[in-house]
Amino acid sequence: MEKNLKFVHKLSEKEIVEVKQLEKINKDDRNVYYKLCPQSLDGTDESVYHILFEEQGRLTAYMSLSTYDIDEMEITPILNGDKDKFLKMYQLAIDKAKQFKAKKILVIVDENDSSMIGILNDLGLNYTFCEYRMVFDGREYHPAVESIDNELSIKDAGSENIKQVTYLDQNGFRCSGESSDEDMGDVNLTDIKLVFWKNNIIGKIKVEEKDGVFAIYGFVIDPNYRRRGFGKKFLKIIINSILKTDYKELYLEVVSENIAAYTLYISLGFNKQSTFNYYEYELKNE
């Protein structure tokens, strides 16, 4: 049987369709979800690369490689538990991670994917943490924003806000146990909105949209302004604006240890859809 292992930066339209089909098959047959966003497939996210495993011209396994952090590479594999296929893709991913000067690899798998977890355990990868993917339901959501503060406003981030965004990334996320895409490297202000109170920037959020699917990333409130209701008001304003569109889905992800954020999201109508486990492999000594 003809087999082909391919590494690419951009997927063709045909390959995008095949990856989505492979993802759907595994979701339907095995109740397994994957940490993939639409931007990671359509080529708009320059930090994402792809490994494709083809047999007889048909895609049978896939791996997403994300280089958001200069020190690590995140890997999301889609396959049906075939260890040989995974090992071939994984070795190629390690080679690419070394080329990118990454210090470690993080393999992300659904906690329901027992076959994939078994493979990672056999390889000696260490479980490090997990995060929840939460999807907005909204049936019990109340759009009214309690006690609107006239001094609370939201604006798009601009180049003049790089210093404040960096401050929020470096301080807000470390306090919550979360991490941010802007922790390392250049600050990307695309799709970032800032919340102001009395002309002070007190928080930020990133909202991405593709084909009616909205994703919330990097939501953080300055530690000096927490426990005052700003975060909930900020999120409700964002959610209300999304509800005015023809949205198909709204989701976010939160580290399981961040109980305060998880509780807030539950109160706003988000439900846990899946749990992603992170397994680490160190490269620095190789």
C-alpha positions in Angstrom: 0.0 0.0 0.0 1.4 3.4 -1.0 2.0 5.6 2.1 3.0 9.2 2.2 4.1 11.4 5.1 3.9 15.1 4.3 4.8 18.3 6.3 3.2 21.6 5.1 2.6 25.1 6.3 -0.6 25.7 4.4 -3.3 23.1 3.7 -5.0 22.9 0.3 -8.8 23.2 0.1 -9.0 19.5 -0.5 -6.7 18.8 2.6 -8.8 21.0 4.8 -12.0 19.1 3.8 -10.2 15.8 4.5 -8.9 16.9 8.0 -12.4 18.1 8.9 -13.9 14.7 7.8 -11.3 12.8 9.8 -12.1 14.9 12.8 -15.8 14.3 12.4 -15.4 10.6 12.0 -13.5 10.3 15.3 -15.9 12.6 17.1 -18.9 10.6 15.9 -17.4 7.1 16.3 -15.2 7.6 19.4 -16.7 10.7 21.2 -13.3 12.3 21.0 -12.8 16.1 20.5 -9.7 17.9 19.3 -8.1 21.2 20.1 -8.4 22.7 16.6 -9.7 26.1 15.7 -10.9 27.1 12.2 -7.9 29.5 11.8 -5.5 26.7 12.4 -6.7 25.0 9.2 -7.4 27.8 6.8 -3.9 29.2 6.8 -4.7 32.5 8.5 -2.8 31.5 11.6 0.9 31.6 10.6 2.1 29.8 13.7 0.5 26.5 12.7 2.0 23.7 10.6 0.6 20.4 9.5 1.7 16.7 9.1 -0.5 14.5 6.9 -0.3 10.7 6.7 -1.8 9.5 3.4 -2.5 6.0 2.2 -3.4 5.4 -1.4 -4.0 9.1 -1.7 -6.4 9.2 1.2 -5.8 11.0 4.5 -5.8 8.5 7.4 -4.0 10.5 10.1 -3.2 14.2 10.8 -1.2 16.2 13.2 -1.4 20.0 13.9 1.8 21.7 15.1 1.4 25.0 16.8 4.3 27.3 17.6 2.6 30.1 19.6 5.3 30.0 22.2 8.9 30.1 21.0 10.0 27.6 23.7 7.4 24.9 23.0 5.4 23.2 20.3 1.9 22.1 20.8 0.8 19.0 19.0 -2.8 17.8 18.3 -3.0 14.4 16.6 -6.1 13.0 14.9 -6.0 9.3 14.3 -7.8 6.2 15.4 -5.1 4.8 17.8 -2.7 3.5 15.2 0.6 3.6 17.1 2.8 3.1 14.0 1.2 6.1 12.2 1.5 8.2 15.3 5.2 7.3 15.8 6.1 8.3 12.2 4.3 11.6 12.6 5.6 12.2 16.1 9.2 11.7 15.0 8.8 14.2 12.2 7.2 16.6 14.7 10.2 16.2 17.0 12.6 17.0 14.1 10.6 20.1 13.3 10.5 21.2 16.9 14.3 21.0 17.1 14.5 23.1 13.9 12.3 25.7 15.5 14.6 25.7 18.6 11.7 24.5 20.9 12.6 23.2 24.3 9.6 21.0 24.7 6.7 19.4 23.0 3.1 19.4 24.4 0.8 16.7 23.0 -2.9 17.6 23.5 -5.4 14.8 23.6 -9.0 14.4 24.8 -9.3 12.5 28.1 -11.7 10.1 26.4 -9.0 9.1 23.8 -7.8 6.1 25.8 -5.8 4.6 22.9 -3.9 7.8 22.3 -3.2 8.3 26.1 -2.0 4.7 26.2 0.5 5.4 23.4 1.8 8.6 25.2 2.2 6.6 28.4 4.2 3.9 26.6 6.5 6.6 25.3 7.0 8.0 28.8 5.5 11.4 28.2 4.5 13.2 31.4 1.0 14.4 32.1 1.2 18.1 33.1 -2.3 19.6 33.3 -5.7 19.7 31.7 -8.1 22.3 30.4 -11.8 22.4 29.7 -13.3 23.3 26.4 -16.6 25.1 27.3 -19.4 25.8 24.9 -22.0 28.5 25.3 -25.5 27.2 25.8 -27.4 30.3 26.6 -30.8 28.8 27.5 -30.4 30.2 31.1 -28.3 33.2 30.1 -29.6 36.6 31.1 -28.3 39.2 28.8 -28.9 42.2 31.1 -25.7 43.6 32.5 -26.3 44.4 36.1 -25.7 48.0 37.2 -24.0 49.3 34.1 -21.0 51.5 35.1 -21.0 54.6 32.9 -17.2 54.8 33.4 -16.8 51.2 31.9 -16.0 51.2 28.2 -14.6 48.7 25.6 -12.2 49.6 22.7 -10.1 47.7 20.2 -6.4 47.4 21.2 -4.0 49.5 19.2 -0.2 49.8 18.9 -0.3 52.4 21.7 -1.6 49.7 24.1 1.3 47.1 23.7 2.7 48.0 27.1 -0.6 47.5 28.9 -1.4 44.3 27.1 2.0 42.9 27.9 1.5 43.9 31.6 -1.8 42.0 31.7 -0.3 38.9 30.1 2.6 38.9 32.5 0.7 39.6 35.6 -3.0 38.6 35.1 -2.4 35.1 33.7 0.3 34.1 36.2 -2.0 35.0 39.1 -4.8 32.8 37.6 -2.6 29.9 36.6 -3.5 30.4 33.0 -1.1 31.1 30.1 -1.4 33.4 27.1 -0.4 33.3 23.5 1.3 36.7 24.1 3.5 35.4 26.9 6.4 35.0 24.6 7.5 36.8 21.4 5.9 39.7 19.7 2.5 40.9 21.0 -0.3 40.3 18.5 -3.1 42.8 18.9 -5.4 41.3 16.3 -9.0 40.8 17.6 -8.0 42.0 21.1 -10.5 44.3 23.0 -9.6 46.3 26.1 -11.9 47.2 28.9 -11.4 50.7 30.5 -12.6 51.9 33.8 -12.1 55.6 34.6 -9.7 55.8 31.7 -7.6 52.9 33.1 -7.1 49.7 31.1 -8.2 46.9 33.6 -8.6 43.9 31.3 -8.5 42.4 27.8 -10.1 39.7 25.7 -9.5 38.2 22.3 -12.5 37.2 20.2 -11.9 35.3 16.9 -14.6 34.4 14.4 -14.7 32.0 11.4 -17.8 30.9 9.6 -20.0 31.8 12.6 -17.9 30.0 15.1 -16.6 32.4 17.8 -13.7 31.7 20.2 -12.7 33.6 23.3 -9.1 33.6 24.2 -6.8 35.5 26.6 -9.6 36.9 28.9 -8.0 38.5 31.9 -8.7 41.2 34.4 -5.9 43.2 36.1 -5.4 41.5 39.6 -5.8 45.0 41.2 -9.4 45.2 39.9 -10.7 41.7 40.6 -13.6 40.7 42.8 -15.4 43.9 41.8 -17.7 42.5 39.1 -15.7 44.0 36.2 -14.9 40.6 34.6 -18.5 39.4 34.5 -19.8 42.7 33.1 -17.0 42.7 30.5 -17.8 39.2 29.4 -21.6 39.8 29.2 -21.0 42.8 27.0 -18.9 40.7 24.7 -21.4 37.8 24.7 -24.3 40.2 24.0 -22.5 41.5 21.0 -22.0 38.0 19.7 -25.6 37.1 20.2 -26.6 39.9 17.9 -24.8 38.0 15.0 -25.8 34.8 13.2 -23.4 32.8 15.4 -23.3 29.1 15.2 -21.1 28.4 18.3 -19.2 30.3 21.0 -16.6 28.5 23.0 -13.6 29.1 25.3 -11.0 27.1 27.1 -9.9 27.3 30.8 -7.3 25.5 32.8 -9.0 23.1 35.2 -7.2 24.6 38.2 -8.7 28.0 37.6 -11.8 27.4 39.6 -12.8 31.1 39.8 -12.9 31.5 36.0 -14.6 28.1 35.5 -17.3 29.1 38.0 -17.8 32.5 36.2 -18.2 30.8 32.8 -20.7 28.3 34.2 -22.7 31.2 35.6 -22.8 32.8 32.2 -24.2 29.8 30.4 -21.0 27.9 29.3 -21.0 24.1 29.7 -18.0 21.8 29.7 -17.8 19.9 26.4 -14.5 18.1 26.7 -11.3 17.9 28.7 -7.9 18.2 27.0 -5.0 16.6 28.7 -1.5 18.0 28.1 1.5 15.6 27.9 5.0 17.0 27.9 8.2 15.8 26.3 11.5 17.7 27.0 13.8 18.4 24.1 16.5 20.6 25.8 18.9 17.8 26.5 18.9 16.4 22.9 
